[in-house]
Amino acid sequence: MIEKIQNIRNSYNHLLFDLTLGVITALLFSAFLYLEHFGITIKLLNTIFGLFALALLLYIPKRAVLAAGFFIGLLWFYWIGYSFKYNGINNMETLITVAFMFIYMLFFGVLALTNSVAIRAVLLFGLTFFEPVDFNWLQPEILFVDSYIGVFKYQFATVLLSLSLVNYIKNPYRYAPLLVLILAFNFNPPIQKNAPLKIKLVATDITQDVKWKRDTLNETLQIIYQEIESATENGYDIVVLPESVFPFFMNESPLVIEHLKTLSYDIAIVAGSLLREENLHYNVTYKFENGNFDVAKKMILVPFGEYIPLPKFAEKFVNDIFFAGASDFKTATKPTDFIIKGIKFRNAICYEATRKEIYEGDVDFVIATSNNAWFYPSIEPTLQKLLIRFYARKNGTTVYHSANWSGTGIIK
């Protein structure tokens, strides 16, 4: 197969051919994401596109691999820089986007160290364990999250084995190894249960530039209270509101806490806010039930958004120069479980819902809250949803997700 690609390549301008192959590979690698973004979920298409994308990464020329990584970085993460303007850093979108394009060019670039299909397959499998800048939103296995192929690592390894063996079998049985793909099919997915409670997931549409303004706070509170009262009137057991839906340090707002405690006699309330303790800031979820409340602190922070994934000597400098000291949230040391009306829910705040740590242990149900207005308009909520689905299906978990600006729903 490599010889066939090489023969075609020799008939054209090498640079243009490699660039074209790289773009095609990136488009196939990203197809499932954009189809989902536009509400199209076709398992057969996702399966075919995913297999062809991986096959190309195994067989295309080295320079084409670099181009593929470069454009995958663009297609998946062009939105990363959108949030910087809300931290007082303007005109950074293009710079951050280009930086991520180069990061993923290098990420996939390890495949360009060799022309050996077998070694590339091993390296590509190895990439499933690697997270550039502590950011795990490119999981190669996620290509098959809505396909006929499973999302476990052994299934991904089986796919790579099947695709790579084609290069080492002589005719007339060259394509016989593709039959091995059957072993990667998703025949026995984990069972995902539904919580035995009626849960209202609230979706809000508050833009990020408005969300934190003091003069819109009363309007925001009215929206929240109306949602809680509506859920109560419609017989819901729990109402879940998005991350930081209360855009202030709630522990410093006793009137709001008392009002929510009163409302919680009729319905359990789960909502995001902030917490300040001894000048330390936390991103938290509050759970109100029967006049009492508990607080869950976020355990896993967003790289470069809530913490700087750099050595200590560089962390403070970058934080002060580029984030005005804002990227200084503190964390819990372990996940928090809420018991609501006798049912256990693991708490997850935004980025946490896309991390494997949240799903470790006995976790049937997760309540996740997000604020996706940081990245509006973009594919970020779609990628987040697919990643949550990826972890939910791997662990047999059902996720109840409430988000500001796209993403609200039950994910399983």
C-alpha positions as CSV (number, residue, x, y, z in Angstrom):
1,M,0.0,0.0,0.0
2,I,2.9,2.3,0.8
3,E,4.3,1.6,-2.7
4,K,1.0,2.6,-4.3
5,I,0.8,5.9,-2.4
6,Q,4.4,6.5,-3.4
7,N,3.8,5.8,-7.0
8,I,0.9,8.2,-7.1
9,R,2.9,10.8,-5.2
10,N,5.7,10.6,-7.8
11,S,3.3,11.7,-10.5
12,Y,2.5,15.0,-8.7
13,N,4.3,17.8,-6.9
14,H,5.4,16.1,-3.7
15,L,4.7,19.0,-1.4
16,L,1.2,19.6,-2.8
17,F,0.4,15.9,-2.7
18,D,1.6,15.6,0.9
19,L,-0.4,18.6,2.0
20,T,-3.5,17.3,0.3
21,L,-3.1,13.9,1.9
22,G,-2.7,15.6,5.3
23,V,-5.8,17.7,4.8
24,I,-7.9,14.7,3.8
25,T,-6.6,12.7,6.8
26,A,-7.5,15.6,9.1
27,L,-11.0,15.9,7.6
28,L,-11.7,12.2,8.0
29,F,-10.3,12.3,11.6
30,S,-12.6,15.1,12.4
31,A,-15.7,14.1,10.4
32,F,-17.6,12.4,13.3
33,L,-17.2,15.6,15.4
34,Y,-18.6,18.0,12.8
35,L,-21.4,15.6,11.8
36,E,-22.4,15.4,15.4
37,H,-22.2,19.2,15.7
38,F,-24.8,19.5,12.9
39,G,-27.0,16.8,14.5
40,I,-26.0,13.9,12.2
41,T,-25.1,10.6,13.8
42,I,-24.6,7.8,11.3
43,K,-22.7,4.9,12.8
44,L,-21.7,3.4,9.5
45,L,-20.2,6.7,8.3
46,N,-18.4,7.3,11.6
47,T,-17.0,3.8,11.4
48,I,-15.8,4.2,7.8
49,F,-14.3,7.7,8.3
50,G,-12.6,6.6,11.5
51,L,-11.0,3.5,9.9
52,F,-9.8,5.5,6.8
53,A,-8.4,8.2,9.0
54,L,-6.3,5.8,11.1
55,A,-5.2,3.9,8.0
56,L,-3.9,7.1,6.4
57,L,-2.0,8.0,9.5
58,L,-0.3,4.6,9.3
59,Y,0.5,4.7,5.6
60,I,0.9,8.3,4.3
61,P,4.3,10.0,3.8
62,K,6.0,11.6,6.8
63,R,5.4,15.1,5.7
64,A,1.7,14.3,5.2
65,V,1.5,13.1,8.8
66,L,2.8,16.5,10.0
67,A,0.2,18.3,7.9
68,A,-2.5,16.0,9.2
69,G,-1.6,16.8,12.8
70,F,-1.4,20.5,12.0
71,F,-4.9,20.6,10.6
72,I,-6.4,18.3,13.2
73,G,-5.2,20.8,15.8
74,L,-7.1,23.5,13.8
75,L,-10.3,21.6,13.3
76,W,-10.5,20.3,16.9
77,F,-9.2,23.3,18.9
78,Y,-9.6,26.6,16.9
79,W,-11.8,27.8,19.7
80,I,-9.3,27.5,22.6
81,G,-8.2,31.1,22.4
82,Y,-11.8,32.5,22.6
83,S,-11.8,32.5,26.4
84,F,-8.7,34.7,26.8
85,K,-10.5,37.9,26.0
86,Y,-12.6,37.4,29.1
87,N,-9.4,37.4,31.2
88,G,-8.4,40.8,29.8
89,I,-6.1,39.3,27.1
90,N,-7.2,40.6,23.7
91,N,-6.1,39.6,20.2
92,M,-4.8,36.2,21.3
93,E,-7.2,33.9,19.5
94,T,-5.1,33.5,16.4
95,L,-1.8,33.0,18.3
96,I,-3.4,30.4,20.6
97,T,-5.0,28.6,17.7
98,V,-1.7,28.4,15.8
99,A,0.1,27.2,19.0
100,F,-2.3,24.3,19.3
101,M,-1.9,23.5,15.6
102,F,1.8,23.1,16.2
103,I,1.3,21.2,19.4
104,Y,-0.8,18.6,17.6
105,M,1.6,18.6,14.6
106,L,4.2,17.5,17.1
107,F,1.8,15.1,18.8
108,F,1.1,13.2,15.6
109,G,4.6,14.0,14.4
110,V,6.1,11.0,16.3
111,L,4.5,8.9,13.6
112,A,6.7,10.7,11.1
113,L,9.8,9.4,12.7
114,T,9.4,6.2,10.7
115,N,7.9,4.7,7.6
116,S,7.3,1.4,9.3
117,V,3.6,0.7,9.5
118,A,4.0,-1.6,12.4
119,I,6.0,0.9,14.4
120,R,3.5,3.7,13.5
121,A,0.7,1.5,14.8
122,V,2.5,1.0,18.1
123,L,3.3,4.7,18.4
124,L,-0.3,5.7,17.6
125,F,-1.6,3.4,20.3
126,G,1.0,5.0,22.7
127,L,-0.5,8.4,21.9
128,T,-3.7,7.3,23.6
129,F,-1.8,7.5,26.9
130,F,-0.3,11.0,26.3
131,E,-1.9,14.3,27.1
132,P,-0.1,17.4,25.7
133,V,0.1,20.3,28.3
134,D,-2.1,18.1,30.6
135,F,-5.0,18.6,28.2
136,N,-6.8,15.3,27.4
137,W,-9.4,16.5,24.8
138,L,-7.9,14.6,21.9
139,Q,-8.4,10.9,22.7
140,P,-7.9,8.9,19.4
141,E,-10.4,6.3,20.6
142,I,-13.1,8.9,20.6
143,L,-13.4,8.5,16.8
144,F,-15.5,5.5,17.4
145,V,-17.7,6.7,20.2
146,D,-20.8,6.7,17.9
147,S,-19.8,3.8,15.6
148,Y,-20.0,0.1,15.4
149,I,-16.5,-0.2,17.0
150,G,-16.0,0.0,20.7
151,V,-14.1,2.6,22.7
152,F,-11.9,0.5,24.9
153,K,-8.2,0.4,24.4
154,Y,-8.1,-3.2,23.4
155,Q,-10.6,-2.5,20.6
156,F,-8.5,0.4,19.4
157,A,-5.4,-1.8,19.5
158,T,-7.3,-4.4,17.5
159,V,-8.2,-1.8,14.8
160,L,-4.5,-0.8,14.5
161,L,-3.4,-4.4,14.3
162,S,-5.9,-5.1,11.6
163,L,-5.0,-2.1,9.5
164,S,-1.3,-2.6,9.8
165,L,-1.3,-6.3,9.0
166,V,-2.5,-5.5,5.5
167,N,0.9,-4.2,4.7
168,Y,2.6,-7.5,5.6
169,I,0.3,-10.1,4.0
170,K,0.9,-11.1,0.4
171,N,-1.8,-11.3,-2.3
172,P,-4.3,-12.9,-2.7
173,Y,-4.9,-12.7,1.1
174,R,-3.7,-9.1,1.6
175,Y,-7.0,-7.8,2.9
176,A,-7.9,-10.8,5.0
177,P,-6.6,-9.1,8.2
178,L,-9.5,-6.7,8.0
179,L,-11.6,-9.5,9.2
180,V,-9.9,-9.0,12.6
181,L,-11.9,-5.8,12.8
182,I,-14.9,-7.9,13.9
183,L,-13.1,-8.4,17.3
184,A,-13.2,-4.6,17.8
185,F,-17.0,-4.4,17.3
186,N,-19.1,-3.2,20.2
187,F,-21.1,-6.3,20.9
188,N,-21.5,-6.0,24.7
189,P,-21.5,-2.4,25.8
190,P,-21.7,-1.6,29.5
191,I,-25.2,-1.2,30.9
192,Q,-26.1,2.4,31.7
193,K,-28.9,2.9,34.1
194,N,-31.3,5.7,34.6
195,A,-31.5,7.4,38.0
196,P,-34.9,6.6,39.7
197,L,-35.6,10.3,40.1
198,K,-37.2,12.9,38.0
199,I,-34.4,15.4,37.2
200,K,-34.8,18.8,35.6
201,L,-31.7,19.9,33.7
202,V,-31.7,23.6,33.2
203,A,-30.1,25.2,30.1
204,T,-29.3,28.9,30.3
205,D,-28.1,31.2,27.5
206,I,-26.2,33.9,29.3
207,T,-23.3,35.3,27.3
208,Q,-19.9,35.5,29.0
209,D,-19.6,39.2,28.6
210,V,-22.9,39.7,30.5
211,K,-22.6,36.9,33.0
212,W,-20.3,38.6,35.5
213,K,-21.7,42.1,35.3
214,R,-23.2,43.3,38.6
215,D,-26.0,45.2,36.9
216,T,-27.4,42.0,35.4
217,L,-27.2,40.0,38.7
218,N,-30.8,40.6,39.8
219,E,-32.1,39.5,36.4
220,T,-29.9,36.4,36.6
221,L,-31.3,35.5,40.0
222,Q,-34.8,35.9,38.8
223,I,-34.2,33.5,36.0
224,I,-32.7,31.0,38.4
225,Y,-35.6,31.2,40.9
226,Q,-38.1,30.9,38.2
227,E,-36.5,27.7,36.9
228,I,-36.5,26.2,40.4
229,E,-40.1,27.2,41.0
230,S,-41.1,25.8,37.6
231,A,-39.3,22.5,38.3
232,T,-41.1,22.3,41.7
233,E,-44.5,22.9,40.2
234,N,-43.9,20.2,37.6
235,G,-43.1,17.6,40.1
236,Y,-39.3,17.2,39.6
237,D,-37.2,15.6,42.4
238,I,-34.0,17.5,41.5
239,V,-33.3,20.7,39.5
240,V,-29.7,21.0,38.2
241,L,-28.4,24.4,37.1
242,P,-25.2,25.2,35.2
243,E,-21.6,25.9,36.4
244,S,-21.3,29.3,38.2
245,V,-24.9,30.0,37.5
246,F,-24.6,32.1,40.7
247,P,-21.8,34.3,39.5
248,F,-20.4,35.3,42.9
249,F,-18.9,33.8,46.1
250,M,-22.1,32.3,47.4
251,N,-20.7,31.7,50.9
252,E,-20.5,35.5,51.2
253,S,-24.2,35.9,50.2
254,P,-26.2,34.6,53.2
255,L,-29.6,35.9,51.8
256,V,-29.2,33.8,48.7
257,I,-28.2,30.7,50.7
258,E,-31.2,31.1,53.1
259,H,-33.6,31.5,50.1
260,L,-32.3,28.4,48.5
261,K,-32.5,26.4,51.7
262,T,-36.1,27.4,52.0
263,L,-36.8,26.3,48.4
264,S,-35.0,23.0,48.9
265,Y,-37.8,21.7,51.2
266,D,-39.8,21.1,48.1
267,I,-37.1,20.1,45.6
268,A,-33.4,19.2,45.7
269,I,-31.2,22.0,44.1
270,V,-27.8,21.5,42.5
271,A,-26.1,24.7,41.2
272,G,-22.7,26.0,40.4
273,S,-21.1,29.0,42.1
274,L,-17.8,30.2,43.7
275,L,-16.4,29.8,47.1
276,R,-13.8,31.9,49.0
277,E,-12.0,30.6,52.0
278,E,-9.0,32.3,53.6
279,N,-8.4,34.2,50.3
280,L,-8.4,30.9,48.4
281,H,-10.8,30.7,45.5
282,Y,-12.8,27.5,44.5
283,N,-15.1,26.6,41.7
284,V,-17.8,24.7,43.4
285,T,-21.2,23.0,43.2
286,Y,-23.8,23.6,45.9
287,K,-26.4,20.9,46.8
288,F,-29.4,22.1,48.7
289,E,-31.9,19.6,50.2
290,N,-34.4,19.7,53.0
291,G,-33.0,23.0,54.3
292,N,-29.4,21.9,54.4
293,F,-26.6,22.3,51.9
294,D,-23.3,20.6,50.9
295,V,-20.5,22.0,48.8
296,A,-18.3,20.1,46.3
297,K,-15.1,21.7,45.3
298,K,-13.7,21.2,41.8
299,M,-10.9,18.6,41.8
300,I,-9.5,18.9,38.2
301,L,-8.8,22.4,36.8
302,V,-8.7,23.6,33.2
303,P,-5.1,24.0,32.0
304,F,-4.3,27.6,31.3
305,G,-7.8,28.6,32.3
306,E,-7.8,27.7,36.0
307,Y,-4.2,26.8,36.5
308,I,-0.9,27.0,34.7
309,P,0.6,23.5,33.8
310,L,4.2,24.7,34.0
311,P,7.0,24.4,36.5
312,K,6.6,26.6,39.6
313,F,9.3,29.1,38.5
314,A,7.3,29.8,35.3
315,E,3.8,29.4,36.7
316,K,3.6,32.7,38.6
317,F,5.2,34.7,35.8
318,V,2.7,33.4,33.2
319,N,-0.2,33.8,35.5
320,D,0.7,37.5,36.4
321,I,1.6,38.5,32.8
322,F,-1.1,36.8,30.8
323,F,-4.0,36.2,33.3
324,A,-3.6,39.1,35.7
325,G,-3.4,36.6,38.5
326,A,-6.8,35.2,37.7
327,S,-5.7,31.7,37.0
328,D,-5.3,30.7,40.6
329,F,-8.1,28.4,41.6
330,K,-7.5,25.8,44.3
331,T,-8.9,22.2,44.2
332,A,-10.3,19.4,46.3
333,T,-8.1,16.3,46.7
334,K,-10.7,13.8,45.7
335,P,-14.1,13.6,43.9
336,T,-17.3,14.5,45.8
337,D,-20.4,12.3,45.9
338,F,-23.8,13.8,46.7
339,I,-26.5,11.7,48.2
340,I,-29.8,13.1,46.9
341,K,-33.0,11.4,48.0
342,G,-31.0,8.3,48.8
343,I,-29.3,8.1,45.4
344,K,-25.5,8.7,45.0
345,F,-24.3,11.1,42.3
346,R,-20.7,11.9,41.5
347,N,-20.2,15.7,41.1
348,A,-18.3,17.0,38.0
349,I,-17.7,20.6,37.0
350,C,-17.2,21.2,33.3
351,Y,-13.7,19.9,32.4
352,E,-13.9,17.3,35.1
353,A,-16.7,15.4,33.3
354,T,-14.2,14.7,30.5
355,R,-11.6,13.2,32.8
356,K,-11.3,9.5,33.7
357,E,-10.7,10.3,37.4
358,I,-14.4,11.3,37.9
359,Y,-15.6,7.9,36.8
360,E,-13.3,5.8,39.0
361,G,-14.9,3.7,41.7
362,D,-18.6,2.9,42.0
363,V,-20.1,5.6,39.9
364,D,-23.5,4.9,38.2
365,F,-24.6,8.5,38.0
366,V,-22.8,11.8,37.5
367,I,-24.3,15.3,37.8
368,A,-22.2,17.6,35.6
369,T,-22.4,21.3,35.2
370,S,-20.7,23.5,32.6
371,N,-20.4,27.1,31.4
372,N,-19.7,26.8,27.6
373,A,-20.2,30.5,27.0
374,W,-16.4,30.9,27.3
375,F,-16.2,29.4,23.8
376,Y,-19.3,30.5,22.0
377,P,-19.7,30.1,19.1
378,S,-17.7,26.9,18.4
379,I,-17.7,23.1,18.4
380,E,-16.5,23.0,22.0
381,P,-19.8,21.9,23.5
382,T,-20.1,19.1,20.9
383,L,-16.6,17.9,21.6
384,Q,-17.3,18.1,25.3
385,K,-20.5,16.1,24.9
386,L,-18.7,13.4,22.9
387,L,-15.9,13.1,25.4
388,I,-18.4,12.8,28.2
389,R,-20.2,10.1,26.2
390,F,-16.9,8.4,25.7
391,Y,-16.2,8.1,29.4
392,A,-19.8,7.4,30.3
393,R,-19.9,4.4,27.9
394,K,-16.5,3.1,29.0
395,N,-17.7,3.1,32.6
396,G,-21.4,2.3,32.4
397,T,-22.3,5.7,33.8
398,T,-25.1,8.0,33.0
399,V,-24.3,11.7,33.1
400,Y,-26.9,14.4,33.8
401,H,-25.4,17.6,32.3
402,S,-26.6,21.1,32.8
403,A,-24.8,23.8,30.8
404,N,-24.9,27.5,30.1
405,W,-24.9,28.0,26.3
406,S,-25.3,24.6,24.7
407,G,-24.6,21.1,26.0
408,T,-27.5,20.4,28.4
409,G,-28.9,16.8,28.3
410,I,-28.6,13.3,29.5
411,I,-25.5,11.7,28.1
412,K,-25.1,7.9,27.9
